[in-house]
Amino acid sequence: TSTDDGKTSTDDGETSTDDGKTSTDDGKTSTDDGKTSTDDGETSTDDGKTSTDDGKTSTDDGKTSF
């Protein structure tokens, strides 16, 4: 081969455009104030009891119906 000098001509052995760190990260989250913004600490639609149970069975008279 007539045009090969036996070495790579355009590689200096290091990466030319990497400075070893991330350029656009300041180490913290930019839009978080440390608390939840839309929670008042209580459940808004629960009154603490079951709304449709009267505590007894409605259709059993205690005997066989045949």
mmJSON file of the N, C-alpha and C atoms, coordinates in Angstrom:
{"data_MODEL":{"atom_site":{
"group_PDB":["ATOM","ATOM","ATOM","ATOM","ATOM","ATOM","ATOM","ATOM","ATOM","ATOM","ATOM","ATOM","ATOM","ATOM","ATOM","ATOM","ATOM","ATOM","ATOM","ATOM","ATOM","ATOM","ATOM","ATOM","ATOM","ATOM","ATOM","ATOM","ATOM","ATOM","ATOM","ATOM","ATOM","ATOM","ATOM","ATOM","ATOM","ATOM","ATOM","ATOM","ATOM","ATOM","ATOM","ATOM","ATOM","ATOM","ATOM","ATOM","ATOM","ATOM","ATOM","ATOM","ATOM","ATOM","ATOM","ATOM","ATOM","ATOM","ATOM","ATOM","ATOM","ATOM","ATOM","ATOM","ATOM","ATOM","ATOM","ATOM","ATOM","ATOM","ATOM","ATOM","ATOM","ATOM","ATOM","ATOM","ATOM","ATOM","ATOM","ATOM","ATOM","ATOM","ATOM","ATOM","ATOM","ATOM","ATOM","ATOM","ATOM","ATOM","ATOM","ATOM","ATOM","ATOM","ATOM","ATOM","ATOM","ATOM","ATOM","ATOM","ATOM","ATOM","ATOM","ATOM","ATOM","ATOM","ATOM","ATOM","ATOM","ATOM","ATOM","ATOM","ATOM","ATOM","ATOM","ATOM","ATOM","ATOM","ATOM","ATOM","ATOM","ATOM","ATOM","ATOM","ATOM","ATOM","ATOM","ATOM","ATOM","ATOM","ATOM","ATOM","ATOM","ATOM","ATOM","ATOM","ATOM","ATOM","ATOM","ATOM","ATOM","ATOM","ATOM","ATOM","ATOM","ATOM","ATOM","ATOM","ATOM","ATOM","ATOM","ATOM","ATOM","ATOM","ATOM","ATOM","ATOM","ATOM","ATOM","ATOM","ATOM","ATOM","ATOM","ATOM","ATOM","ATOM","ATOM","ATOM","ATOM","ATOM","ATOM","ATOM","ATOM","ATOM","ATOM","ATOM","ATOM","ATOM","ATOM","ATOM","ATOM","ATOM","ATOM","ATOM","ATOM","ATOM","ATOM","ATOM","ATOM","ATOM","ATOM","ATOM","ATOM","ATOM","ATOM","ATOM","ATOM","ATOM"],
"id":[1,2,3,4,5,6,7,8,9,10,11,12,13,14,15,16,17,18,19,20,21,22,23,24,25,26,27,28,29,30,31,32,33,34,35,36,37,38,39,40,41,42,43,44,45,46,47,48,49,50,51,52,53,54,55,56,57,58,59,60,61,62,63,64,65,66,67,68,69,70,71,72,73,74,75,76,77,78,79,80,81,82,83,84,85,86,87,88,89,90,91,92,93,94,95,96,97,98,99,100,101,102,103,104,105,106,107,108,109,110,111,112,113,114,115,116,117,118,119,120,121,122,123,124,125,126,127,128,129,130,131,132,133,134,135,136,137,138,139,140,141,142,143,144,145,146,147,148,149,150,151,152,153,154,155,156,157,158,159,160,161,162,163,164,165,166,167,168,169,170,171,172,173,174,175,176,177,178,179,180,181,182,183,184,185,186,187,188,189,190,191,192,193,194,195,196,197,198],
"type_symbol":["N","C","C","N","C","C","N","C","C","N","C","C","N","C","C","N","C","C","N","C","C","N","C","C","N","C","C","N","C","C","N","C","C","N","C","C","N","C","C","N","C","C","N","C","C","N","C","C","N","C","C","N","C","C","N","C","C","N","C","C","N","C","C","N","C","C","N","C","C","N","C","C","N","C","C","N","C","C","N","C","C","N","C","C","N","C","C","N","C","C","N","C","C","N","C","C","N","C","C","N","C","C","N","C","C","N","C","C","N","C","C","N","C","C","N","C","C","N","C","C","N","C","C","N","C","C","N","C","C","N","C","C","N","C","C","N","C","C","N","C","C","N","C","C","N","C","C","N","C","C","N","C","C","N","C","C","N","C","C","N","C","C","N","C","C","N","C","C","N","C","C","N","C","C","N","C","C","N","C","C","N","C","C","N","C","C","N","C","C","N","C","C","N","C","C","N","C","C"],
"label_atom_id":["N","CA","C","N","CA","C","N","CA","C","N","CA","C","N","CA","C","N","CA","C","N","CA","C","N","CA","C","N","CA","C","N","CA","C","N","CA","C","N","CA","C","N","CA","C","N","CA","C","N","CA","C","N","CA","C","N","CA","C","N","CA","C","N","CA","C","N","CA","C","N","CA","C","N","CA","C","N","CA","C","N","CA","C","N","CA","C","N","CA","C","N","CA","C","N","CA","C","N","CA","C","N","CA","C","N","CA","C","N","CA","C","N","CA","C","N","CA","C","N","CA","C","N","CA","C","N","CA","C","N","CA","C","N","CA","C","N","CA","C","N","CA","C","N","CA","C","N","CA","C","N","CA","C","N","CA","C","N","CA","C","N","CA","C","N","CA","C","N","CA","C","N","CA","C","N","CA","C","N","CA","C","N","CA","C","N","CA","C","N","CA","C","N","CA","C","N","CA","C","N","CA","C","N","CA","C","N","CA","C","N","CA","C","N","CA","C","N","CA","C","N","CA","C","N","CA","C","N","CA","C"],
"label_alt_id":[null,null,null,null,null,null,null,null,null,null,null,null,null,null,null,null,null,null,null,null,null,null,null,null,null,null,null,null,null,null,null,null,null,null,null,null,null,null,null,null,null,null,null,null,null,null,null,null,null,null,null,null,null,null,null,null,null,null,null,null,null,null,null,null,null,null,null,null,null,null,null,null,null,null,null,null,null,null,null,null,null,null,null,null,null,null,null,null,null,null,null,null,null,null,null,null,null,null,null,null,null,null,null,null,null,null,null,null,null,null,null,null,null,null,null,null,null,null,null,null,null,null,null,null,null,null,null,null,null,null,null,null,null,null,null,null,null,null,null,null,null,null,null,null,null,null,null,null,null,null,null,null,null,null,null,null,null,null,null,null,null,null,null,null,null,null,null,null,null,null,null,null,null,null,null,null,null,null,null,null,null,null,null,null,null,null,null,null,null,null,null,null,null,null,null,null,null,null],
"label_comp_id":["THR","THR","THR","SER","SER","SER","THR","THR","THR","ASP","ASP","ASP","ASP","ASP","ASP","GLY","GLY","GLY","LYS","LYS","LYS","THR","THR","THR","SER","SER","SER","THR","THR","THR","ASP","ASP","ASP","ASP","ASP","ASP","GLY","GLY","GLY","GLU","GLU","GLU","THR","THR","THR","SER","SER","SER","THR","THR","THR","ASP","ASP","ASP","ASP","ASP","ASP","GLY","GLY","GLY","LYS","LYS","LYS","THR","THR","THR","SER","SER","SER","THR","THR","THR","ASP","ASP","ASP","ASP","ASP","ASP","GLY","GLY","GLY","LYS","LYS","LYS","THR","THR","THR","SER","SER","SER","THR","THR","THR","ASP","ASP","ASP","ASP","ASP","ASP","GLY","GLY","GLY","LYS","LYS","LYS","THR","THR","THR","SER","SER","SER","THR","THR","THR","ASP","ASP","ASP","ASP","ASP","ASP","GLY","GLY","GLY","GLU","GLU","GLU","THR","THR","THR","SER","SER","SER","THR","THR","THR","ASP","ASP","ASP","ASP","ASP","ASP","GLY","GLY","GLY","LYS","LYS","LYS","THR","THR","THR","SER","SER","SER","THR","THR","THR","ASP","ASP","ASP","ASP","ASP","ASP","GLY","GLY","GLY","LYS","LYS","LYS","THR","THR","THR","SER","SER","SER","THR","THR","THR","ASP","ASP","ASP","ASP","ASP","ASP","GLY","GLY","GLY","LYS","LYS","LYS","THR","THR","THR","SER","SER","SER","PHE","PHE","PHE"],
"label_asym_id":["A","A","A","A","A","A","A","A","A","A","A","A","A","A","A","A","A","A","A","A","A","A","A","A","A","A","A","A","A","A","A","A","A","A","A","A","A","A","A","A","A","A","A","A","A","A","A","A","A","A","A","A","A","A","A","A","A","A","A","A","A","A","A","A","A","A","A","A","A","A","A","A","A","A","A","A","A","A","A","A","A","A","A","A","A","A","A","A","A","A","A","A","A","A","A","A","A","A","A","A","A","A","A","A","A","A","A","A","A","A","A","A","A","A","A","A","A","A","A","A","A","A","A","A","A","A","A","A","A","A","A","A","A","A","A","A","A","A","A","A","A","A","A","A","A","A","A","A","A","A","A","A","A","A","A","A","A","A","A","A","A","A","A","A","A","A","A","A","A","A","A","A","A","A","A","A","A","A","A","A","A","A","A","A","A","A","A","A","A","A","A","A","A","A","A","A","A","A"],
"label_entity_id":["1","1","1","1","1","1","1","1","1","1","1","1","1","1","1","1","1","1","1","1","1","1","1","1","1","1","1","1","1","1","1","1","1","1","1","1","1","1","1","1","1","1","1","1","1","1","1","1","1","1","1","1","1","1","1","1","1","1","1","1","1","1","1","1","1","1","1","1","1","1","1","1","1","1","1","1","1","1","1","1","1","1","1","1","1","1","1","1","1","1","1","1","1","1","1","1","1","1","1","1","1","1","1","1","1","1","1","1","1","1","1","1","1","1","1","1","1","1","1","1","1","1","1","1","1","1","1","1","1","1","1","1","1","1","1","1","1","1","1","1","1","1","1","1","1","1","1","1","1","1","1","1","1","1","1","1","1","1","1","1","1","1","1","1","1","1","1","1","1","1","1","1","1","1","1","1","1","1","1","1","1","1","1","1","1","1","1","1","1","1","1","1","1","1","1","1","1","1"],
"label_seq_id":[1,1,1,2,2,2,3,3,3,4,4,4,5,5,5,6,6,6,7,7,7,8,8,8,9,9,9,10,10,10,11,11,11,12,12,12,13,13,13,14,14,14,15,15,15,16,16,16,17,17,17,18,18,18,19,19,19,20,20,20,21,21,21,22,22,22,23,23,23,24,24,24,25,25,25,26,26,26,27,27,27,28,28,28,29,29,29,30,30,30,31,31,31,32,32,32,33,33,33,34,34,34,35,35,35,36,36,36,37,37,37,38,38,38,39,39,39,40,40,40,41,41,41,42,42,42,43,43,43,44,44,44,45,45,45,46,46,46,47,47,47,48,48,48,49,49,49,50,50,50,51,51,51,52,52,52,53,53,53,54,54,54,55,55,55,56,56,56,57,57,57,58,58,58,59,59,59,60,60,60,61,61,61,62,62,62,63,63,63,64,64,64,65,65,65,66,66,66],
"pdbx_PDB_ins_code":[null,null,null,null,null,null,null,null,null,null,null,null,null,null,null,null,null,null,null,null,null,null,null,null,null,null,null,null,null,null,null,null,null,null,null,null,null,null,null,null,null,null,null,null,null,null,null,null,null,null,null,null,null,null,null,null,null,null,null,null,null,null,null,null,null,null,null,null,null,null,null,null,null,null,null,null,null,null,null,null,null,null,null,null,null,null,null,null,null,null,null,null,null,null,null,null,null,null,null,null,null,null,null,null,null,null,null,null,null,null,null,null,null,null,null,null,null,null,null,null,null,null,null,null,null,null,null,null,null,null,null,null,null,null,null,null,null,null,null,null,null,null,null,null,null,null,null,null,null,null,null,null,null,null,null,null,null,null,null,null,null,null,null,null,null,null,null,null,null,null,null,null,null,null,null,null,null,null,null,null,null,null,null,null,null,null,null,null,null,null,null,null,null,null,null,null,null,null],
"Cartn_x":[0.85,0.0,0.881,0.546,1.469,1.296,0.139,-0.073,-0.478,0.27,0.001,1.324,1.414,2.672,2.76,1.728,1.787,1.227,0.749,0.116,-1.122,-1.996,-3.192,-2.801,-3.18,-2.649,-3.413,-4.66,-5.435,-6.057,-5.293,-5.772,-4.663,-4.94,-3.904,-3.942,-4.827,-4.869,-5.801,-6.458,-7.434,-8.686,-9.777,-11.016,-10.918,-11.197,-10.904,-11.986,-13.224,-14.289,-15.072,-14.373,-15.003,-14.158,-14.736,-13.964,-14.1,-14.8,-14.899,-16.037,-16.842,-17.997,-19.202,-20.394,-21.619,-21.759,-22.006,-21.933,-23.198,-24.355,-25.595,-26.387,-25.723,-26.372,-25.759,-26.582,-26.054,-26.135,-26.577,-26.585,-27.846,-28.816,-30.08,-31.252,-32.456,-33.669,-34.164,-34.45,-34.716,-36.155,-37.117,-38.512,-39.238,-38.621,-39.223,-38.925,-39.975,-39.776,-39.754,-39.799,-39.679,-40.98,-42.09,-43.379,-44.385,-45.462,-46.513,-47.436,-47.714,-48.403,-49.928,-50.534,-51.993,-52.564,-52.082,-52.573,-52.708,-53.936,-54.171,-54.058,-53.656,-53.407,-54.583,-55.715,-56.87,-57.591,-58.387,-59.16,-60.437,-60.738,-61.813,-63.221,-63.354,-64.689,-64.958,-64.592,-64.825,-65.267,-66.492,-67.022,-66.741,-65.99,-65.581,-66.526,-67.62,-68.537,-69.038,-69.58,-70.123,-71.531,-71.827,-73.07,-74.304,-74.126,-75.295,-75.373,-75.15,-75.234,-75.918,-77.072,-77.832,-77.522,-76.554,-76.116,-76.875,-77.847,-78.576,-78.841,-79.158,-79.461,-80.914,-81.177,-82.507,-83.524,-83.083,-84.053,-83.946,-83.871,-83.803,-84.683,-85.735,-86.671,-86.394,-85.289,-84.885,-85.494,-86.3,-86.863,-86.8,-87.006,-86.966,-88.268,-88.155,-89.314,-90.176,-89.806,-90.494,-92.014],
"Cartn_y":[-1.208,0.0,1.252,2.186,3.298,4.484,4.639,5.848,5.518,4.649,4.287,4.349,5.241,5.419,4.571,3.747,2.83,3.341,4.55,5.078,5.902,6.148,6.961,8.423,9.205,10.558,11.622,11.39,12.462,12.052,11.384,10.988,11.283,12.193,12.599,11.809,10.806,9.938,10.366,11.481,11.928,12.489,12.57,13.137,14.655,15.323,16.749,17.668,17.221,18.128,17.611,17.099,16.607,17.074,17.913,18.468,17.658,16.539,15.649,15.928,16.923,17.209,17.595,17.524,17.906,19.418,20.034,21.483,22.226,21.592,22.306,21.673,21.318,20.733,21.37,22.076,22.782,21.977,20.732,19.854,19.878,20.672,20.69,20.796,20.453,20.549,21.988,22.556,23.984,24.398,23.513,23.906,23.059,22.833,22.064,22.782,23.225,23.997,23.149,21.83,20.942,20.538,21.036,20.621,20.413,19.687,19.446,20.656,21.18,22.454,22.388,21.247,21.181,20.089,19.987,19.005,19.689,19.731,20.449,19.576,18.32,17.45,16.624,16.779,15.958,15.488,14.436,13.932,14.751,15.24,16.214,15.632,14.38,13.844,12.529,12.431,11.231,11.663,11.282,11.734,10.77,9.695,8.791,7.643,7.555,6.442,5.949,4.741,4.179,4.722,5.22,5.959,5.113,3.87,3.095,1.717,1.626,0.364,0.632,0.011,0.294,-0.658,-1.573,-2.432,-3.734,-3.981,-5.246,-5.772,-7.047,-7.638,-7.35,-6.857,-6.336,-7.348,-8.482,-9.394,-10.83,-11.044,-12.379,-12.403,-13.219,-13.219,-14.31,-15.063,-16.031,-17.416,-17.64,-18.955,-19.323,-20.576,-21.034,-20.661,-20.116,-19.481,-20.345,-21.623,-22.414,-22.406],
"Cartn_z":[0.0,0.0,0.0,-0.815,-1.033,-0.092,0.604,1.415,2.861,3.548,4.947,5.701,6.678,7.407,8.676,8.949,10.072,11.384,11.42,12.624,12.26,13.252,13.023,13.096,12.119,12.017,12.799,13.188,13.824,15.16,16.035,17.364,18.361,19.298,20.25,21.557,21.637,22.8,23.919,23.765,24.761,24.082,24.82,24.286,24.355,23.265,23.195,23.752,23.882,24.312,25.522,26.526,27.758,28.929,29.787,30.902,32.194,32.122,33.263,34.221,33.939,34.776,33.925,34.496,33.797,33.85,32.706,32.643,33.065,33.081,33.387,34.524,35.619,36.795,38.027,38.806,39.973,41.268,41.166,42.319,43.156,42.767,43.492,42.53,42.988,42.178,42.216,41.061,41.009,41.314,41.199,41.388,42.428,43.578,44.667,45.972,46.674,47.898,49.164,49.004,50.135,50.791,50.29,50.821,49.7,49.966,48.982,48.954,47.776,47.693,47.762,47.487,47.451,48.342,49.575,50.541,51.889,52.42,53.672,54.916,54.741,55.866,56.328,55.689,56.025,54.766,54.881,53.748,53.626,52.436,52.307,52.15,51.726,51.466,52.185,53.454,54.256,55.645,56.038,57.326,58.474,58.204,59.25,59.532,58.8,58.961,57.612,57.565,56.335,56.124,54.941,54.751,54.418,53.942,53.515,54.168,55.468,56.205,57.538,57.767,58.987,60.14,59.941,61.015,61.163,60.324,60.361,58.957,58.833,57.533,57.186,55.981,55.686,55.154,54.621,53.994,54.498,55.805,56.392,57.639,57.638,58.765,59.799,59.606,60.608,60.463,59.454,59.206,57.733,57.395,56.016,55.318,54.099,53.482,52.567,52.341,51.314,51.463],
"occupancy":[1.0,1.0,1.0,1.0,1.0,1.0,1.0,1.0,1.0,1.0,1.0,1.0,1.0,1.0,1.0,1.0,1.0,1.0,1.0,1.0,1.0,1.0,1.0,1.0,1.0,1.0,1.0,1.0,1.0,1.0,1.0,1.0,1.0,1.0,1.0,1.0,1.0,1.0,1.0,1.0,1.0,1.0,1.0,1.0,1.0,1.0,1.0,1.0,1.0,1.0,1.0,1.0,1.0,1.0,1.0,1.0,1.0,1.0,1.0,1.0,1.0,1.0,1.0,1.0,1.0,1.0,1.0,1.0,1.0,1.0,1.0,1.0,1.0,1.0,1.0,1.0,1.0,1.0,1.0,1.0,1.0,1.0,1.0,1.0,1.0,1.0,1.0,1.0,1.0,1.0,1.0,1.0,1.0,1.0,1.0,1.0,1.0,1.0,1.0,1.0,1.0,1.0,1.0,1.0,1.0,1.0,1.0,1.0,1.0,1.0,1.0,1.0,1.0,1.0,1.0,1.0,1.0,1.0,1.0,1.0,1.0,1.0,1.0,1.0,1.0,1.0,1.0,1.0,1.0,1.0,1.0,1.0,1.0,1.0,1.0,1.0,1.0,1.0,1.0,1.0,1.0,1.0,1.0,1.0,1.0,1.0,1.0,1.0,1.0,1.0,1.0,1.0,1.0,1.0,1.0,1.0,1.0,1.0,1.0,1.0,1.0,1.0,1.0,1.0,1.0,1.0,1.0,1.0,1.0,1.0,1.0,1.0,1.0,1.0,1.0,1.0,1.0,1.0,1.0,1.0,1.0,1.0,1.0,1.0,1.0,1.0,1.0,1.0,1.0,1.0,1.0,1.0,1.0,1.0,1.0,1.0,1.0,1.0],
"B_iso_or_equiv":[0.0,0.0,0.0,0.0,0.0,0.0,0.0,0.0,0.0,0.0,0.0,0.0,0.0,0.0,0.0,0.0,0.0,0.0,0.0,0.0,0.0,0.0,0.0,0.0,0.0,0.0,0.0,0.0,0.0,0.0,0.0,0.0,0.0,0.0,0.0,0.0,0.0,0.0,0.0,0.0,0.0,0.0,0.0,0.0,0.0,0.0,0.0,0.0,0.0,0.0,0.0,0.0,0.0,0.0,0.0,0.0,0.0,0.0,0.0,0.0,0.0,0.0,0.0,0.0,0.0,0.0,0.0,0.0,0.0,0.0,0.0,0.0,0.0,0.0,0.0,0.0,0.0,0.0,0.0,0.0,0.0,0.0,0.0,0.0,0.0,0.0,0.0,0.0,0.0,0.0,0.0,0.0,0.0,0.0,0.0,0.0,0.0,0.0,0.0,0.0,0.0,0.0,0.0,0.0,0.0,0.0,0.0,0.0,0.0,0.0,0.0,0.0,0.0,0.0,0.0,0.0,0.0,0.0,0.0,0.0,0.0,0.0,0.0,0.0,0.0,0.0,0.0,0.0,0.0,0.0,0.0,0.0,0.0,0.0,0.0,0.0,0.0,0.0,0.0,0.0,0.0,0.0,0.0,0.0,0.0,0.0,0.0,0.0,0.0,0.0,0.0,0.0,0.0,0.0,0.0,0.0,0.0,0.0,0.0,0.0,0.0,0.0,0.0,0.0,0.0,0.0,0.0,0.0,0.0,0.0,0.0,0.0,0.0,0.0,0.0,0.0,0.0,0.0,0.0,0.0,0.0,0.0,0.0,0.0,0.0,0.0,0.0,0.0,0.0,0.0,0.0,0.0,0.0,0.0,0.0,0.0,0.0,0.0],
"pdbx_formal_charge":[null,null,null,null,null,null,null,null,null,null,null,null,null,null,null,null,null,null,null,null,null,null,null,null,null,null,null,null,null,null,null,null,null,null,null,null,null,null,null,null,null,null,null,null,null,null,null,null,null,null,null,null,null,null,null,null,null,null,null,null,null,null,null,null,null,null,null,null,null,null,null,null,null,null,null,null,null,null,null,null,null,null,null,null,null,null,null,null,null,null,null,null,null,null,null,null,null,null,null,null,null,null,null,null,null,null,null,null,null,null,null,null,null,null,null,null,null,null,null,null,null,null,null,null,null,null,null,null,null,null,null,null,null,null,null,null,null,null,null,null,null,null,null,null,null,null,null,null,null,null,null,null,null,null,null,null,null,null,null,null,null,null,null,null,null,null,null,null,null,null,null,null,null,null,null,null,null,null,null,null,null,null,null,null,null,null,null,null,null,null,null,null,null,null,null,null,null,null],
"auth_seq_id":[1,1,1,2,2,2,3,3,3,4,4,4,5,5,5,6,6,6,7,7,7,8,8,8,9,9,9,10,10,10,11,11,11,12,12,12,13,13,13,14,14,14,15,15,15,16,16,16,17,17,17,18,18,18,19,19,19,20,20,20,21,21,21,22,22,22,23,23,23,24,24,24,25,25,25,26,26,26,27,27,27,28,28,28,29,29,29,30,30,30,31,31,31,32,32,32,33,33,33,34,34,34,35,35,35,36,36,36,37,37,37,38,38,38,39,39,39,40,40,40,41,41,41,42,42,42,43,43,43,44,44,44,45,45,45,46,46,46,47,47,47,48,48,48,49,49,49,50,50,50,51,51,51,52,52,52,53,53,53,54,54,54,55,55,55,56,56,56,57,57,57,58,58,58,59,59,59,60,60,60,61,61,61,62,62,62,63,63,63,64,64,64,65,65,65,66,66,66],
"auth_comp_id":["THR","THR","THR","SER","SER","SER","THR","THR","THR","ASP","ASP","ASP","ASP","ASP","ASP","GLY","GLY","GLY","LYS","LYS","LYS","THR","THR","THR","SER","SER","SER","THR","THR","THR","ASP","ASP","ASP","ASP","ASP","ASP","GLY","GLY","GLY","GLU","GLU","GLU","THR","THR","THR","SER","SER","SER","THR","THR","THR","ASP","ASP","ASP","ASP","ASP","ASP","GLY","GLY","GLY","LYS","LYS","LYS","THR","THR","THR","SER","SER","SER","THR","THR","THR","ASP","ASP","ASP","ASP","ASP","ASP","GLY","GLY","GLY","LYS","LYS","LYS","THR","THR","THR","SER","SER","SER","THR","THR","THR","ASP","ASP","ASP","ASP","ASP","ASP","GLY","GLY","GLY","LYS","LYS","LYS","THR","THR","THR","SER","SER","SER","THR","THR","THR","ASP","ASP","ASP","ASP","ASP","ASP","GLY","GLY","GLY","GLU","GLU","GLU","THR","THR","THR","SER","SER","SER","THR","THR","THR","ASP","ASP","ASP","ASP","ASP","ASP","GLY","GLY","GLY","LYS","LYS","LYS","THR","THR","THR","SER","SER","SER","THR","THR","THR","ASP","ASP","ASP","ASP","ASP","ASP","GLY","GLY","GLY","LYS","LYS","LYS","THR","THR","THR","SER","SER","SER","THR","THR","THR","ASP","ASP","ASP","ASP","ASP","ASP","GLY","GLY","GLY","LYS","LYS","LYS","THR","THR","THR","SER","SER","SER","PHE","PHE","PHE"],
"auth_asym_id":["A","A","A","A","A","A","A","A","A","A","A","A","A","A","A","A","A","A","A","A","A","A","A","A","A","A","A","A","A","A","A","A","A","A","A","A","A","A","A","A","A","A","A","A","A","A","A","A","A","A","A","A","A","A","A","A","A","A","A","A","A","A","A","A","A","A","A","A","A","A","A","A","A","A","A","A","A","A","A","A","A","A","A","A","A","A","A","A","A","A","A","A","A","A","A","A","A","A","A","A","A","A","A","A","A","A","A","A","A","A","A","A","A","A","A","A","A","A","A","A","A","A","A","A","A","A","A","A","A","A","A","A","A","A","A","A","A","A","A","A","A","A","A","A","A","A","A","A","A","A","A","A","A","A","A","A","A","A","A","A","A","A","A","A","A","A","A","A","A","A","A","A","A","A","A","A","A","A","A","A","A","A","A","A","A","A","A","A","A","A","A","A","A","A","A","A","A","A"],
"auth_atom_id":["N","CA","C","N","CA","C","N","CA","C","N","CA","C","N","CA","C","N","CA","C","N","CA","C","N","CA","C","N","CA","C","N","CA","C","N","CA","C","N","CA","C","N","CA","C","N","CA","C","N","CA","C","N","CA","C","N","CA","C","N","CA","C","N","CA","C","N","CA","C","N","CA","C","N","CA","C","N","CA","C","N","CA","C","N","CA","C","N","CA","C","N","CA","C","N","CA","C","N","CA","C","N","CA","C","N","CA","C","N","CA","C","N","CA","C","N","CA","C","N","CA","C","N","CA","C","N","CA","C","N","CA","C","N","CA","C","N","CA","C","N","CA","C","N","CA","C","N","CA","C","N","CA","C","N","CA","C","N","CA","C","N","CA","C","N","CA","C","N","CA","C","N","CA","C","N","CA","C","N","CA","C","N","CA","C","N","CA","C","N","CA","C","N","CA","C","N","CA","C","N","CA","C","N","CA","C","N","CA","C","N","CA","C","N","CA","C","N","CA","C","N","CA","C","N","CA","C","N","CA","C"],
"pdbx_PDB_model_num":[1,1,1,1,1,1,1,1,1,1,1,1,1,1,1,1,1,1,1,1,1,1,1,1,1,1,1,1,1,1,1,1,1,1,1,1,1,1,1,1,1,1,1,1,1,1,1,1,1,1,1,1,1,1,1,1,1,1,1,1,1,1,1,1,1,1,1,1,1,1,1,1,1,1,1,1,1,1,1,1,1,1,1,1,1,1,1,1,1,1,1,1,1,1,1,1,1,1,1,1,1,1,1,1,1,1,1,1,1,1,1,1,1,1,1,1,1,1,1,1,1,1,1,1,1,1,1,1,1,1,1,1,1,1,1,1,1,1,1,1,1,1,1,1,1,1,1,1,1,1,1,1,1,1,1,1,1,1,1,1,1,1,1,1,1,1,1,1,1,1,1,1,1,1,1,1,1,1,1,1,1,1,1,1,1,1,1,1,1,1,1,1,1,1,1,1,1,1]
}}}
